[in-house]
Amino acid sequence: MKLLPSLIAGLSLATSLAAGSAMAESGPDPELREALRAAANDTESFTDRFHAEVWLTDMSQRLARQVKDPQERINILKLVHTEATRADLPPELILAVIETESNFDHYAISVAGAIGLMQIMPFWLEEIGRPDDNLLHIDTNLRYGCTILKFYLDKEKGDLRRALGRYNGSLGRRKYPNKVIDKLSKKWFQA
């Protein structure tokens, strides 16, 4: 993806800049609600098989420590690639977010109630009128997570640190964005 090199290239510049102050937002963003609703209804799948196979081989080796079962590992990677591509995000970025959020435990539930690989808050199900979606299902969780992250990346005009801060609810603080970016640049970079 073309976005990944520009994200990594901007890391050194972004590292030297202070993060902006956090802005309190009241209630779910109506634009994000609509983006999630549209994503939940989108059923297109990945079509570039050759690229996917090369990518899957490389990323599967990197994921082996966290996900022992090769079939489960490939399933997660295929779904990450599909949903990241659908949202126009680098799949490697999504892998870095997942490692930071849940360490690839798709049954993870945070103390705040966030669910699954990408730690999605369940209130979104009611907000978009899809209360029967199951955030423990990997494909559903990834679709929501990728859509949310893309929305925040667009809202922040490509500023990855601010988008990650919004995603994590820590806008203006550097700890979470730094963790994700560190994992992206050291483990999930595309060779």
N, C-alpha and C positions, 0 to 999 in steps of 0.2 A: 504494500500500500504506500502511496506517496506521502501520506500524513506522517508516518513513523520517522523518516529521516528529519523532517522539519521539527518534529517534537523533540527528538534527541539533540539536534543541533541547537535548539533553543534552551536546552537544559543549563548550560554554563551561564548564559546570560540571565536566565530566570533565577538561578541559584543566588546570584549576587543582588537581586532586587528584593526588597522587603515586601512581604505579603501585605495586601490591603486589610483594612479592619473588617471584621465580620459584621454583616448586616442582618439584623433579625428580620425574618420573613414570617408573616402570619398566615397560616393555612397553606394548603397545597396550591401551587402555581397552576392557574387554569390552562395555560399553554402547555405545560408539562402533562397535565391530565389528558389533553387532546393527543399529544404525541404518543403517550402510552396506549391510549385507546386505539389509535391507528396501528401501532406496532403489534398489539395483541391480535389484530385482525389480518395482519400481513402473513401470508403463508409461502412466500417465495423461498426457495432453498439455494444452497451453494451450487454453482454450475461449472466452475473451473476445476475439473478433477485432477489434472496433472499437477497444478500448483498446490492443491490441497494435499495430495499424496506426498510430495516433497516436504511440505510444511509439517504434515503429521509425523513423518519419520523423525525429523529434527526435534520437534517439540515433545514428542513422546519420550524421547531419551531424557529430556530435561525434567519431565513431570514424573518419571518413574519412582523417585524417592517418596513423593506424596501419595501417588495412586499406584498401588502395587499391581492390581489386576489390569493386564494389557488391554482387554476388551473395554473395560470401564474407562480407561485412560483415553483410548481412541474415540470412544463415544463422546466424552467430555470435550476433547479437542475438536472434533467435527462440529459439535454444537457451538463451541466458542467461535470457530472460524465462520460458521454460517451467520450467527447473530451479529458478530462484529462487522462482517462484510455488509450485512443488511443495513446496519446503522452507520456505515462508512467510518468505522474506527479500526485502528490496527489490532488484529487479534492478540498480538503480543502485549499491548496495553491492557487488554481485558484479562489476560493471564496474570499480569502483575497486580491488577486490582483484586482478582480472586485470591491470589496467594496472600495478599495483605488482609483481605476481609475475612476469609474463612479457612485459609490454607487447604483449599480444595475439599472441604467437608460439606457435601451438599445437604446434609442434615443439620448444619450449624444454625443455632438460634442464639442471638445476642441477648444480653441483659435488657436491652431496649426493645427487644421483640423482633428485630430484623431477622430475616429468614434466608437460608440457602447460601449458595456459592457467592453471590454478589451482595448478600445481606440486604434484601429488599424489605422495606417496611410494609406490613400487610394492609395498612389503611388504603394503599393504592388500589386494591382490588375493588373496594366499594366506590372509591372516587371515580373510577372509569366504568363502573357498572358491570364488572366481571367477578362477582364474589365467588364463583366456583373455580376460578383459576387456582392452581396449586403451586405455590412458590417453592415447594420442595422438589417439584419436577424441574430437572436441570434446564430443559429448553425454555420453559416459562420464565424461570428465574433469570436466565441469560437475556431473554428478550426484554424483560423489564429493565434489568441493570444496564444493558447496552443503550437502550433508549434514553434512560435517565442521564447517563454519562454524556451521551452525544448532545442532549438538550443543554446540559450545563456547559459543555465545551463551546457550543454555538453561542450561548448566552454570554459567555466570557470571551467571545471573539478569538477563540483558539488558545487562550491562556490556560495551559494544562494544569498548573498549580491551583489556580482559582477554581477551575472546573472540578478538580479532585477534592478541594476543600468543600465545595458545595455538595458534592456527592456524599461526602462523609459527615456533613453537618459541622465542619470545622473551618469554614471560610475565614481567612485571615490568619490562620495558624499554619505553621509549616510542617509539623510533625508527620501528619498523615500523607500529604502530597510527597514529602521527601522519601517516605518509606516506599510508596508505589514507584516513584521515579527511580529510586535506587534498585529495586527489583527489576524494573524494566531495562535499565541500562546494564546491569550486571548478569542477569540470568535470562531474561526473555527477549533480548535484542535479536533482530533477524540477521543472521550471518550472511 
